[in-house]
Amino acid sequence: MKNLLFCASLFAAAFNAFAVALTPDEVTDQQIEGTKVAMDKGCREAGARRGYLPEKLDLVCGCASEVAEARLTLQQWQELYIYSRTNQKHKAATLHEALRPMIKVCIENAKSKPKVPAADKANVAP
């Protein structure tokens, strides 16, 4: 059992060493997409914990994703991936902080939108 735990800790250390050695240029498009999906999932989970309805979460998190997509450069997305893999939350928070004012607008817009009754949803134009 000790050997198994030792091997697992070695593997974890090796993975972290690999992630630390990773440079932004080595981050793939697929890894960036995974980061975007994780951010959206985090938004939805945080909103659900706060009691937001699914319709509002769609508005807020969709808007937040659009804001991040429009504002973050390729290099910033690459850095976010590295920060998430190397547990550098303080560095990731710096990038997120720049988006905060625009995401607050997303939240305010979602709060001000009236709830669409279920019967009217079928009649809403795409």
N, CA, C and O atoms as CSV, one atom per row, in Angstrom:
chain,resi,resn,atom,element,x,y,z
A,1,MET,N,N,0.824,-1.191,0.000
A,1,MET,CA,C,0.000,0.000,0.000
A,1,MET,C,C,0.866,1.253,0.000
A,1,MET,O,O,0.570,2.226,-0.693
A,2,LYS,N,N,1.962,1.217,0.801
A,2,LYS,CA,C,2.855,2.375,0.836
A,2,LYS,C,C,3.454,2.624,-0.538
A,2,LYS,O,O,3.601,3.771,-0.962
A,3,ASN,N,N,3.798,1.549,-1.228
A,3,ASN,CA,C,4.381,1.705,-2.562
A,3,ASN,C,C,3.389,2.348,-3.520
A,3,ASN,O,O,3.761,3.181,-4.347
A,4,LEU,N,N,2.129,1.957,-3.405
A,4,LEU,CA,C,1.104,2.532,-4.271
A,4,LEU,C,C,0.949,4.022,-4.002
A,4,LEU,O,O,0.875,4.816,-4.940
A,5,LEU,N,N,0.899,4.411,-2.732
A,5,LEU,CA,C,0.797,5.828,-2.381
A,5,LEU,C,C,2.029,6.595,-2.838
A,5,LEU,O,O,1.923,7.719,-3.331
A,6,PHE,N,N,3.198,5.984,-2.671
A,6,PHE,CA,C,4.429,6.638,-3.105
A,6,PHE,C,C,4.418,6.857,-4.618
A,6,PHE,O,O,4.789,7.929,-5.095
A,7,CYS,N,N,3.989,5.837,-5.372
A,7,CYS,CA,C,3.925,5.955,-6.841
A,7,CYS,C,C,2.920,7.028,-7.245
A,7,CYS,O,O,3.167,7.801,-8.171
A,8,ALA,N,N,1.788,7.072,-6.549
A,8,ALA,CA,C,0.772,8.077,-6.868
A,8,ALA,C,C,1.307,9.478,-6.600
A,8,ALA,O,O,1.063,10.391,-7.390
A,9,SER,N,N,2.032,9.662,-5.498
A,9,SER,CA,C,2.578,10.988,-5.201
A,9,SER,C,C,3.674,11.363,-6.195
A,9,SER,O,O,3.805,12.528,-6.569
A,10,LEU,N,N,4.458,10.381,-6.620
A,10,LEU,CA,C,5.473,10.648,-7.646
A,10,LEU,C,C,4.829,11.073,-8.961
A,10,LEU,O,O,5.285,12.008,-9.618
A,11,PHE,N,N,3.754,10.366,-9.334
A,11,PHE,CA,C,3.045,10.713,-10.560
A,11,PHE,C,C,2.491,12.134,-10.475
A,11,PHE,O,O,2.606,12.908,-11.425
A,12,ALA,N,N,1.891,12.472,-9.335
A,12,ALA,CA,C,1.336,13.823,-9.155
A,12,ALA,C,C,2.438,14.865,-9.232
A,12,ALA,O,O,2.254,15.913,-9.851
A,13,ALA,N,N,3.578,14.596,-8.616
A,13,ALA,CA,C,4.700,15.538,-8.658
A,13,ALA,C,C,5.216,15.689,-10.088
A,13,ALA,O,O,5.532,16.794,-10.528
A,14,ALA,N,N,5.299,14.584,-10.800
A,14,ALA,CA,C,5.770,14.638,-12.186
A,14,ALA,C,C,4.798,15.430,-13.048
A,14,ALA,O,O,5.215,16.220,-13.896
A,15,PHE,N,N,3.487,15.217,-12.829
A,15,PHE,CA,C,2.491,15.966,-13.598
A,15,PHE,C,C,2.627,17.457,-13.320
A,15,PHE,O,O,2.618,18.262,-14.252
A,16,ASN,N,N,2.753,17.835,-12.050
A,16,ASN,CA,C,2.894,19.253,-11.699
A,16,ASN,C,C,4.175,19.833,-12.276
A,16,ASN,O,O,4.188,20.980,-12.724
A,17,ALA,N,N,5.243,19.063,-12.271
A,17,ALA,CA,C,6.505,19.542,-12.851
A,17,ALA,C,C,6.327,19.775,-14.342
A,17,ALA,O,O,6.833,20.757,-14.885
A,18,PHE,N,N,5.603,18.867,-15.011
A,18,PHE,CA,C,5.334,19.043,-16.439
A,18,PHE,C,C,4.510,20.302,-16.675
A,18,PHE,O,O,4.806,21.088,-17.575
A,19,ALA,N,N,3.479,20.486,-15.863
A,19,ALA,CA,C,2.598,21.637,-16.040
A,19,ALA,C,C,3.343,22.930,-15.792
A,19,ALA,O,O,3.110,23.916,-16.492
A,20,VAL,N,N,4.237,22.955,-14.810
A,20,VAL,CA,C,5.007,24.161,-14.526
A,20,VAL,C,C,5.931,24.470,-15.696
A,20,VAL,O,O,6.132,25.634,-16.043
A,21,ALA,N,N,6.487,23.437,-16.299
A,21,ALA,CA,C,7.424,23.630,-17.406
A,21,ALA,C,C,6.713,24.018,-18.705
A,21,ALA,O,O,7.359,24.464,-19.653
A,22,LEU,N,N,5.413,23.857,-18.754
A,22,LEU,CA,C,4.649,24.176,-19.947
A,22,LEU,C,C,4.695,25.679,-20.218
A,22,LEU,O,O,4.499,26.481,-19.306
A,23,THR,N,N,4.951,26.054,-21.449
A,23,THR,CA,C,4.948,27.464,-21.823
A,23,THR,C,C,3.650,27.766,-22.572
A,23,THR,O,O,3.021,26.853,-23.106
A,24,PRO,N,N,3.244,29.035,-22.618
A,24,PRO,CA,C,1.999,29.370,-23.331
A,24,PRO,C,C,1.964,28.851,-24.768
A,24,PRO,O,O,0.909,28.433,-25.244
A,25,ASP,N,N,3.089,28.871,-25.454
A,25,ASP,CA,C,3.120,28.416,-26.850
A,25,ASP,C,C,2.813,26.924,-26.987
A,25,ASP,O,O,2.435,26.464,-28.064
A,26,GLU,N,N,2.974,26.176,-25.905
A,26,GLU,CA,C,2.734,24.731,-25.939
A,26,GLU,C,C,1.287,24.355,-25.627
A,26,GLU,O,O,0.907,23.191,-25.757
A,27,VAL,N,N,0.485,25.325,-25.218
A,27,VAL,CA,C,-0.915,25.065,-24.897
A,27,VAL,C,C,-1.691,24.942,-26.205
A,27,VAL,O,O,-1.597,25.803,-27.079
A,28,THR,N,N,-2.450,23.872,-26.325
A,28,THR,CA,C,-3.183,23.606,-27.566
A,28,THR,C,C,-4.558,24.277,-27.564
A,28,THR,O,O,-5.063,24.697,-26.523
A,29,ASP,N,N,-5.139,24.365,-28.744
A,29,ASP,CA,C,-6.501,24.894,-28.874
A,29,ASP,C,C,-7.490,24.041,-28.075
A,29,ASP,O,O,-8.429,24.569,-27.479
A,30,GLN,N,N,-7.279,22.738,-28.064
A,30,GLN,CA,C,-8.154,21.831,-27.324
A,30,GLN,C,C,-8.071,22.123,-25.823
A,30,GLN,O,O,-9.092,22.089,-25.136
A,31,GLN,N,N,-6.896,22.403,-25.315
A,31,GLN,CA,C,-6.739,22.734,-23.905
A,31,GLN,C,C,-7.411,24.065,-23.573
A,31,GLN,O,O,-8.003,24.217,-22.504
A,32,ILE,N,N,-7.320,25.020,-24.485
A,32,ILE,CA,C,-7.994,26.306,-24.288
A,32,ILE,C,C,-9.507,26.104,-24.262
A,32,ILE,O,O,-10.196,26.688,-23.425
A,33,GLU,N,N,-10.027,25.281,-25.173
A,33,GLU,CA,C,-11.468,24.994,-25.179
A,33,GLU,C,C,-11.893,24.362,-23.862
A,33,GLU,O,O,-12.960,24.674,-23.332
A,34,GLY,N,N,-11.062,23.477,-23.340
A,34,GLY,CA,C,-11.358,22.868,-22.040
A,34,GLY,C,C,-11.415,23.904,-20.931
A,34,GLY,O,O,-12.235,23.799,-20.018
A,35,THR,N,N,-10.545,24.907,-21.007
A,35,THR,CA,C,-10.538,25.994,-20.025
A,35,THR,C,C,-11.829,26.797,-20.132
A,35,THR,O,O,-12.415,27.172,-19.116
A,36,LYS,N,N,-12.269,27.059,-21.342
A,36,LYS,CA,C,-13.511,27.810,-21.551
A,36,LYS,C,C,-14.711,27.039,-21.004
A,36,LYS,O,O,-15.589,27.618,-20.364
A,37,VAL,N,N,-14.743,25.743,-21.255
A,37,VAL,CA,C,-15.834,24.906,-20.747
A,37,VAL,C,C,-15.813,24.903,-19.216
A,37,VAL,O,O,-16.861,24.991,-18.576
A,38,ALA,N,N,-14.623,24.800,-18.638
A,38,ALA,CA,C,-14.500,24.799,-17.175
A,38,ALA,C,C,-14.959,26.131,-16.584
A,38,ALA,O,O,-15.595,26.154,-15.530
A,39,MET,N,N,-14.643,27.233,-17.252
A,39,MET,CA,C,-15.092,28.544,-16.771
A,39,MET,C,C,-16.614,28.642,-16.809
A,39,MET,O,O,-17.228,29.137,-15.864
A,40,ASP,N,N,-17.220,28.178,-17.891
A,40,ASP,CA,C,-18.676,28.209,-18.002
A,40,ASP,C,C,-19.306,27.329,-16.924
A,40,ASP,O,O,-20.288,27.719,-16.293
A,41,LYS,N,N,-18.747,26.159,-16.720
A,41,LYS,CA,C,-19.253,25.256,-15.684
A,41,LYS,C,C,-19.133,25.904,-14.304
A,41,LYS,O,O,-20.054,25.816,-13.492
A,42,GLY,N,N,-18.005,26.549,-14.044
A,42,GLY,CA,C,-17.818,27.230,-12.768
A,42,GLY,C,C,-18.822,28.349,-12.573
A,42,GLY,O,O,-19.335,28.541,-11.471
A,43,CYS,N,N,-19.104,29.085,-13.629
A,43,CYS,CA,C,-20.104,30.156,-13.575
A,43,CYS,C,C,-21.469,29.588,-13.220
A,43,CYS,O,O,-22.165,30.120,-12.356
A,44,ARG,N,N,-21.843,28.524,-13.880
A,44,ARG,CA,C,-23.156,27.921,-13.657
A,44,ARG,C,C,-23.272,27.325,-12.254
A,44,ARG,O,O,-24.320,27.440,-11.618
A,45,GLU,N,N,-22.212,26.695,-11.772
A,45,GLU,CA,C,-22.250,26.120,-10.430
A,45,GLU,C,C,-22.330,27.211,-9.366
A,45,GLU,O,O,-23.072,27.081,-8.391
A,46,ALA,N,N,-21.569,28.282,-9.552
A,46,ALA,CA,C,-21.609,29.392,-8.590
A,46,ALA,C,C,-22.986,30.051,-8.591
A,46,ALA,O,O,-23.519,30.380,-7.531
A,47,GLY,N,N,-23.557,30.243,-9.763
A,47,GLY,CA,C,-24.876,30.848,-9.862
A,47,GLY,C,C,-25.957,29.962,-9.265
A,47,GLY,O,O,-26.880,30.455,-8.616
A,48,ALA,N,N,-25.846,28.664,-9.481
A,48,ALA,CA,C,-26.826,27.732,-8.918
A,48,ALA,C,C,-26.759,27.744,-7.393
A,48,ALA,O,O,-27.789,27.670,-6.724
A,49,ARG,N,N,-25.546,27.838,-6.845
A,49,ARG,CA,C,-25.401,27.917,-5.381
A,49,ARG,C,C,-26.052,29.183,-4.832
A,49,ARG,O,O,-26.527,29.203,-3.696
A,50,ARG,N,N,-26.073,30.237,-5.643
A,50,ARG,CA,C,-26.688,31.499,-5.217
A,50,ARG,C,C,-28.188,31.519,-5.480
A,50,ARG,O,O,-28.870,32.479,-5.121
A,51,GLY,N,N,-28.700,30.470,-6.100
A,51,GLY,CA,C,-30.137,30.373,-6.309
A,51,GLY,C,C,-30.649,30.953,-7.611
A,51,GLY,O,O,-31.857,31.139,-7.762
A,52,TYR,N,N,-29.758,31.249,-8.567
A,52,TYR,CA,C,-30.229,31.764,-9.854
A,52,TYR,C,C,-31.004,30.683,-10.596
A,52,TYR,O,O,-30.649,29.505,-10.543
A,53,LEU,N,N,-32.057,31.087,-11.283
A,53,LEU,CA,C,-32.819,30.167,-12.109
A,53,LEU,C,C,-32.005,29.799,-13.350
A,53,LEU,O,O,-31.157,30.578,-13.784
A,54,PRO,N,N,-32.256,28.615,-13.927
A,54,PRO,CA,C,-31.500,28.192,-15.116
A,54,PRO,C,C,-31.544,29.205,-16.264
A,54,PRO,O,O,-30.551,29.387,-16.968
A,55,GLU,N,N,-32.707,29.873,-16.456
A,55,GLU,CA,C,-32.809,30.859,-17.545
A,55,GLU,C,C,-31.853,32.028,-17.314
A,55,GLU,O,O,-31.231,32.530,-18.250
A,56,LYS,N,N,-31.746,32.450,-16.061
A,56,LYS,CA,C,-30.842,33.556,-15.724
A,56,LYS,C,C,-29.392,33.110,-15.863
A,56,LYS,O,O,-28.539,33.873,-16.317
A,57,LEU,N,N,-29.117,31.860,-15.466
A,57,LEU,CA,C,-27.752,31.339,-15.615
A,57,LEU,C,C,-27.340,31.304,-17.078
A,57,LEU,O,O,-26.198,31.614,-17.418
A,58,ASP,N,N,-28.282,30.923,-17.946
A,58,ASP,CA,C,-27.983,30.918,-19.378
A,58,ASP,C,C,-27.601,32.319,-19.845
A,58,ASP,O,O,-26.646,32.492,-20.602
A,59,LEU,N,N,-28.356,33.316,-19.389
A,59,LEU,CA,C,-28.073,34.698,-19.782
A,59,LEU,C,C,-26.731,35.180,-19.226
A,59,LEU,O,O,-25.894,35.700,-19.963
A,60,VAL,N,N,-26.538,34.999,-17.916
A,60,VAL,CA,C,-25.326,35.512,-17.271
A,60,VAL,C,C,-24.085,34.785,-17.774
A,60,VAL,O,O,-23.115,35.420,-18.190
A,61,CYS,N,N,-24.115,33.466,-17.737
A,61,CYS,CA,C,-22.922,32.704,-18.107
A,61,CYS,C,C,-22.636,32.778,-19.601
A,61,CYS,O,O,-21.478,32.779,-20.017
A,62,GLY,N,N,-23.697,32.841,-20.411
A,62,GLY,CA,C,-23.495,33.030,-21.848
A,62,GLY,C,C,-22.856,34.374,-22.136
A,62,GLY,O,O,-21.932,34.473,-22.944
A,63,CYS,N,N,-23.348,35.405,-21.474
A,63,CYS,CA,C,-22.786,36.743,-21.634
A,63,CYS,C,C,-21.340,36.791,-21.132
A,63,CYS,O,O,-20.472,37.374,-21.782
A,64,ALA,N,N,-21.089,36.177,-19.978
A,64,ALA,CA,C,-19.732,36.163,-19.414
A,64,ALA,C,C,-18.762,35.451,-20.357
A,64,ALA,O,O,-17.621,35.881,-20.525
A,65,SER,N,N,-19.220,34.366,-20.966
A,65,SER,CA,C,-18.370,33.648,-21.935
A,65,SER,C,C,-18.064,34.520,-23.144
A,65,SER,O,O,-16.938,34.532,-23.642
A,66,GLU,N,N,-19.072,35.249,-23.614
A,66,GLU,CA,C,-18.865,36.147,-24.750
A,66,GLU,C,C,-17.884,37.261,-24.397
A,66,GLU,O,O,-17.029,37.625,-25.204
A,67,VAL,N,N,-18.014,37.795,-23.190
A,67,VAL,CA,C,-17.103,38.851,-22.737
A,67,VAL,C,C,-15.675,38.320,-22.705
A,67,VAL,O,O,-14.760,38.957,-23.227
A,68,ALA,N,N,-15.485,37.158,-22.096
A,68,ALA,CA,C,-14.141,36.579,-22.000
A,68,ALA,C,C,-13.579,36.296,-23.388
A,68,ALA,O,O,-12.412,36.576,-23.662
A,69,GLU,N,N,-14.406,35.746,-24.253
A,69,GLU,CA,C,-13.969,35.435,-25.619
A,69,GLU,C,C,-13.517,36.695,-26.362
A,69,GLU,O,O,-12.517,36.676,-27.080
A,70,ALA,N,N,-14.257,37.779,-26.183
A,70,ALA,CA,C,-13.947,39.028,-26.884
A,70,ALA,C,C,-12.750,39.765,-26.279
A,70,ALA,O,O,-12.022,40.448,-27.000
A,71,ARG,N,N,-12.543,39.639,-24.992
A,71,ARG,CA,C,-11.543,40.461,-24.307
A,71,ARG,C,C,-10.198,39.793,-24.077
A,71,ARG,O,O,-9.173,40.474,-24.046
A,72,LEU,N,N,-10.178,38.462,-23.914
A,72,LEU,CA,C,-8.912,37.793,-23.619
A,72,LEU,C,C,-8.170,37.448,-24.909
A,72,LEU,O,O,-8.764,36.985,-25.883
A,73,THR,N,N,-6.893,37.679,-24.891
A,73,THR,CA,C,-6.055,37.340,-26.040
A,73,THR,C,C,-5.730,35.848,-26.001
A,73,THR,O,O,-5.966,35.178,-24.996
A,74,LEU,N,N,-5.195,35.344,-27.091
A,74,LEU,CA,C,-4.774,33.950,-27.147
A,74,LEU,C,C,-3.772,33.662,-26.025
A,74,LEU,O,O,-3.878,32.644,-25.341
A,75,GLN,N,N,-2.812,34.547,-25.841
A,75,GLN,CA,C,-1.808,34.327,-24.801
A,75,GLN,C,C,-2.451,34.294,-23.406
A,75,GLN,O,O,-2.037,33.504,-22.558
A,76,GLN,N,N,-3.451,35.140,-23.164
A,76,GLN,CA,C,-4.124,35.123,-21.865
A,76,GLN,C,C,-4.883,33.825,-21.645
A,76,GLN,O,O,-4.898,33.297,-20.533
A,77,TRP,N,N,-5.516,33.302,-22.697
A,77,TRP,CA,C,-6.186,32.004,-22.581
A,77,TRP,C,C,-5.160,30.917,-22.275
A,77,TRP,O,O,-5.406,30.036,-21.451
A,78,GLN,N,N,-4.009,30.983,-22.945
A,78,GLN,CA,C,-2.961,29.996,-22.692
A,78,GLN,C,C,-2.475,30.084,-21.243
A,78,GLN,O,O,-2.267,29.065,-20.585
A,79,GLU,N,N,-2.300,31.303,-20.762
A,79,GLU,CA,C,-1.863,31.502,-19.383
A,79,GLU,C,C,-2.905,30.982,-18.402
A,79,GLU,O,O,-2.557,30.356,-17.401
A,80,LEU,N,N,-4.187,31.238,-18.681
A,80,LEU,CA,C,-5.250,30.727,-17.815
A,80,LEU,C,C,-5.195,29.213,-17.705
A,80,LEU,O,O,-5.383,28.655,-16.624
A,81,TYR,N,N,-4.938,28.553,-18.819
A,81,TYR,CA,C,-4.822,27.097,-18.798
A,81,TYR,C,C,-3.681,26.679,-17.876
A,81,TYR,O,O,-3.844,25.796,-17.034
A,82,ILE,N,N,-2.540,27.310,-18.040
A,82,ILE,CA,C,-1.372,26.965,-17.213
A,82,ILE,C,C,-1.658,27.249,-15.743
A,82,ILE,O,O,-1.345,26.430,-14.878
A,83,TYR,N,N,-2.246,28.399,-15.460
A,83,TYR,CA,C,-2.551,28.754,-14.068
A,83,TYR,C,C,-3.496,27.733,-13.444
A,83,TYR,O,O,-3.334,27.366,-12.280
A,84,SER,N,N,-4.481,27.275,-14.211
A,84,SER,CA,C,-5.437,26.313,-13.662
A,84,SER,C,C,-4.768,24.964,-13.410
A,84,SER,O,O,-5.142,24.254,-12.476
A,85,ARG,N,N,-3.798,24.610,-14.221
A,85,ARG,CA,C,-3.112,23.323,-14.062
A,85,ARG,C,C,-2.029,23.353,-12.986
A,85,ARG,O,O,-1.635,22.308,-12.468
A,86,THR,N,N,-1.556,24.535,-12.656
A,86,THR,CA,C,-0.469,24.648,-11.673
A,86,THR,C,C,-0.939,25.277,-10.371
A,86,THR,O,O,-0.134,25.662,-9.523
A,87,ASN,N,N,-2.257,25.376,-10.228
A,87,ASN,CA,C,-2.854,25.883,-8.987
A,87,ASN,C,C,-2.361,27.288,-8.631
A,87,ASN,O,O,-2.073,27.575,-7.469
A,88,GLN,N,N,-2.266,28.153,-9.632
A,88,GLN,CA,C,-1.876,29.549,-9.439
A,88,GLN,C,C,-3.123,30.426,-9.520
A,88,GLN,O,O,-3.266,31.259,-10.415
A,89,LYS,N,N,-4.016,30.213,-8.563
A,89,LYS,CA,C,-5.308,30.905,-8.588
A,89,LYS,C,C,-5.158,32.419,-8.514
A,89,LYS,O,O,-5.964,33.148,-9.091
A,90,HIS,N,N,-4.142,32.896,-7.815
A,90,HIS,CA,C,-3.948,34.350,-7.695
A,90,HIS,C,C,-3.632,34.981,-9.048
A,90,HIS,O,O,-4.063,36.102,-9.319
A,91,LYS,N,N,-2.887,34.281,-9.897
A,91,LYS,CA,C,-2.582,34.812,-11.226
A,91,LYS,C,C,-3.814,34.753,-12.135
A,91,LYS,O,O,-4.064,35.671,-12.916
A,92,ALA,N,N,-4.571,33.676,-12.023
A,92,ALA,CA,C,-5.803,33.571,-12.807
A,92,ALA,C,C,-6.786,34.650,-12.379
A,92,ALA,O,O,-7.489,35.225,-13.211
A,93,ALA,N,N,-6.833,34.923,-11.080
A,93,ALA,CA,C,-7.756,35.942,-10.559
A,93,ALA,C,C,-7.451,37.314,-11.141
A,93,ALA,O,O,-8.363,38.117,-11.337
A,94,THR,N,N,-6.190,37.592,-11.417
A,94,THR,CA,C,-5.816,38.868,-12.010
A,94,THR,C,C,-6.445,39.025,-13.397
A,94,THR,O,O,-6.934,40.101,-13.741
A,95,LEU,N,N,-6.432,37.963,-14.180
A,95,LEU,CA,C,-7.055,38.017,-15.506
A,95,LEU,C,C,-8.572,38.131,-15.383
A,95,LEU,O,O,-9.205,38.878,-16.129
A,96,HIS,N,N,-9.150,37.394,-14.444
A,96,HIS,CA,C,-10.604,37.457,-14.240
A,96,HIS,C,C,-11.031,38.837,-13.752
A,96,HIS,O,O,-12.104,39.324,-14.108
A,97,GLU,N,N,-10.198,39.456,-12.945
A,97,GLU,CA,C,-10.522,40.766,-12.366
A,97,GLU,C,C,-10.743,41.813,-13.462
A,97,GLU,O,O,-11.607,42.680,-13.326
A,98,ALA,N,N,-9.974,41.736,-14.532
A,98,ALA,CA,C,-10.127,42.689,-15.635
A,98,ALA,C,C,-11.495,42.544,-16.310
A,98,ALA,O,O,-12.002,43.499,-16.899
A,99,LEU,N,N,-12.088,41.354,-16.225
A,99,LEU,CA,C,-13.393,41.108,-16.852
A,99,LEU,C,C,-14.557,41.446,-15.928
A,99,LEU,O,O,-15.692,41.576,-16.388
A,100,ARG,N,N,-14.290,41.589,-14.631
A,100,ARG,CA,C,-15.346,41.753,-13.633
A,100,ARG,C,C,-16.341,42.875,-13.954
A,100,ARG,O,O,-17.544,42.636,-13.849
A,101,PRO,N,N,-15.909,44.090,-14.343
A,101,PRO,CA,C,-16.900,45.150,-14.612
A,101,PRO,C,C,-17.881,44.778,-15.734
A,101,PRO,O,O,-19.070,45.088,-15.654
A,102,MET,N,N,-17.375,44.118,-16.770
A,102,MET,CA,C,-18.244,43.736,-17.882
A,102,MET,C,C,-19.172,42.595,-17.491
A,102,MET,O,O,-20.308,42.529,-17.961
A,103,ILE,N,N,-18.699,41.700,-16.640
A,103,ILE,CA,C,-19.535,40.587,-16.192
A,103,ILE,C,C,-20.629,41.094,-15.247
A,103,ILE,O,O,-21.731,40.547,-15.212
A,104,LYS,N,N,-20.315,42.141,-14.485
A,104,LYS,CA,C,-21.357,42.757,-13.642
A,104,LYS,C,C,-22.484,43.292,-14.520
A,104,LYS,O,O,-23.652,43.218,-14.139
A,105,VAL,N,N,-22.149,43.825,-15.679
A,105,VAL,CA,C,-23.170,44.298,-16.618
A,105,VAL,C,C,-24.019,43.111,-17.087
A,105,VAL,O,O,-25.237,43.231,-17.217
A,106,CYS,N,N,-23.385,41.984,-17.336
A,106,CYS,CA,C,-24.125,40.773,-17.727
A,106,CYS,C,C,-25.140,40.405,-16.652
A,106,CYS,O,O,-26.286,40.077,-16.957
A,107,ILE,N,N,-24.712,40.463,-15.390
A,107,ILE,CA,C,-25.593,40.113,-14.274
A,107,ILE,C,C,-26.759,41.093,-14.175
A,107,ILE,O,O,-27.909,40.688,-14.002
A,108,GLU,N,N,-26.453,42.376,-14.285
A,108,GLU,CA,C,-27.518,43.393,-14.209
A,108,GLU,C,C,-28.511,43.240,-15.354
A,108,GLU,O,O,-29.718,43.381,-15.153
A,109,ASN,N,N,-28.013,42.953,-16.551
A,109,ASN,CA,C,-28.908,42.757,-17.691
A,109,ASN,C,C,-29.807,41.544,-17.487
A,109,ASN,O,O,-30.988,41.575,-17.835
A,110,ALA,N,N,-29.252,40.479,-16.926
A,110,ALA,CA,C,-30.049,39.274,-16.684
A,110,ALA,C,C,-31.116,39.529,-15.622
A,110,ALA,O,O,-32.232,39.019,-15.715
A,111,LYS,N,N,-30.762,40.323,-14.614
A,111,LYS,CA,C,-31.736,40.637,-13.559
A,111,LYS,C,C,-32.895,41.462,-14.104
A,111,LYS,O,O,-34.033,41.310,-13.659
A,112,SER,N,N,-32.608,42.326,-15.057
A,112,SER,CA,C,-33.646,43.230,-15.561
A,112,SER,C,C,-34.527,42.596,-16.632
A,112,SER,O,O,-35.585,43.137,-16.954
A,113,LYS,N,N,-34.109,41.455,-17.193
A,113,LYS,CA,C,-34.919,40.801,-18.230
A,113,LYS,C,C,-36.102,40.110,-17.576
A,113,LYS,O,O,-35.940,39.403,-16.581
A,114,PRO,N,N,-37.281,40.308,-18.126
A,114,PRO,CA,C,-38.450,39.630,-17.568
A,114,PRO,C,C,-38.389,38.134,-17.867
A,114,PRO,O,O,-37.828,37.705,-18.875
A,115,LYS,N,N,-38.973,37.363,-16.974
A,115,LYS,CA,C,-39.039,35.922,-17.178
A,115,LYS,C,C,-40.034,35.631,-18.296
A,115,LYS,O,O,-41.143,36.164,-18.299
A,116,VAL,N,N,-39.634,34.783,-19.246
A,116,VAL,CA,C,-40.506,34.421,-20.368
A,116,VAL,C,C,-41.405,33.270,-19.919
A,116,VAL,O,O,-40.895,32.217,-19.535
A,117,PRO,N,N,-42.707,33.438,-19.957
A,117,PRO,CA,C,-43.611,32.337,-19.585
A,117,PRO,C,C,-43.389,31.140,-20.485
A,117,PRO,O,O,-43.045,31.301,-21.656
A,118,ALA,N,N,-43.579,29.942,-19.957
A,118,ALA,CA,C,-43.331,28.704,-20.698
A,118,ALA,C,C,-44.109,28.654,-22.005
A,118,ALA,O,O,-43.584,28.171,-23.008
A,119,ALA,N,N,-45.350,29.143,-22.020
A,119,ALA,CA,C,-46.170,29.112,-23.235
A,119,ALA,C,C,-45.592,30.008,-24.321
A,119,ALA,O,O,-45.760,29.720,-25.506
A,120,ASP,N,N,-44.914,31.091,-23.941
A,120,ASP,CA,C,-44.373,32.027,-24.921
A,120,ASP,C,C,-43.016,31.587,-25.465
A,120,ASP,O,O,-42.577,32.104,-26.492
A,121,LYS,N,N,-42.347,30.653,-24.808
A,121,LYS,CA,C,-41.014,30.233,-25.246
A,121,LYS,C,C,-41.056,29.644,-26.660
A,121,LYS,O,O,-40.129,29.853,-27.443
A,122,ALA,N,N,-42.091,28.933,-26.982
A,122,ALA,CA,C,-42.194,28.324,-28.319
A,122,ALA,C,C,-42.356,29.370,-29.384
A,122,ALA,O,O,-42.011,29.119,-30.539
A,123,ASN,N,N,-42.875,30.547,-29.043
A,123,ASN,CA,C,-43.133,31.591,-30.026
A,123,ASN,C,C,-41.995,32.589,-30.154
A,123,ASN,O,O,-42.062,33.491,-30.990
A,124,VAL,N,N,-40.940,32.448,-29.336
A,124,VAL,CA,C,-39.817,33.386,-29.399
A,124,VAL,C,C,-38.993,33.097,-30.628
A,124,VAL,O,O,-38.611,31.952,-30.872
A,125,ALA,N,N,-38.714,34.136,-31.411
A,125,ALA,CA,C,-37.917,33.964,-32.627
A,125,ALA,C,C,-36.475,33.666,-32.250
A,125,ALA,O,O,-35.976,34.199,-31.259
A,126,PRO,N,N,-35.800,32.828,-33.021
A,126,PRO,CA,C,-34.398,32.482,-32.708
A,126,PRO,C,C,-33.485,33.677,-32.871
A,126,PRO,O,O,-32.279,33.567,-32.650
